[in-house]
Amino acid sequence: GLDWQRGRRALTQTAGGVVPIHAINLTSVQVGGIEVINVDAVILPTEMPMVLLGNSFLSRFSMRRDNDVMRLEKR
């Protein structure tokens, strides 16, 4: 449902080489019970089996690891 084709076009480097992207801003991103507003995002116009959370989202959390459990806590 995102109008990603209106995003700013650019190129970025990935492990698979240089790929085209569309940079957009998301009004909000919700994961579980946590909602973050005004998140910059990039859309790769290719199929992927998952969605990746980037630093524009993760930088708003502190990460803590307890043995084999990683916890994200909103700052």
N, C-alpha and C positions, 0 to 999 in steps of 0.2 A: 503493500500500500504506500510505499514511499515514492515520491516524485524525484527519484535520483537522477534522472536524465537532465534535470534543470540545474544540477550541481555544477560547481566549477570543475572543469576538466583539467587533469594533470597526469603526470607519469610518476610512478614510484618504483623503487627497487624492492624485490621480494627474493626469497630463496630460489625461486624459479626464474628469475630475471626481471627485466623491466616490464611493467604492466600498466595499462591505462586505468585511471580511477576517476570517480566523481566525488568531490568533497562537498559535504552538506552539513547542516546543523540540525540536530534532533531536538525537538522541544523537550522531550523527556525520554529517559530509558529506565525501565523497571525490571529488576531482577529479584525474584522472590518478593519480600515486603519492602524492599529498598527502592526508592525512586530518586534519580538524579536528573536535574533539569539543565537545559542548555548544553548539550554534549556535541562536540565536533565529531564527525564521523567520515569515513571514506567508504565508498561502495565500489567493489570490484565486480564488473559486469560479467562474471563467470559463476558457474555453479560451484558451491562448496557444501559439504555435508554438515557444517556447523557455523555458528556465528562466533566471531572472536571479539572479546572485549579489549579495547586498546587503552593506552595511557590517558587519553582524554576522559575516560570513565574511571579507570583504576587509580589515577592520581588523587582522587577525592576520598580515598580510603587509606587506612593504615593496615599493613599486612603483618600478621603474627603467625608463626608456625609453632605448634606444640606437637612434638613427635611427628606423626604422619598426618596431622590435621592442619590445614592452613585456614586462618580466619581473616576475613575482611571486615573492618569496622569503619563506619562512616566518620570522617573527621568533623 
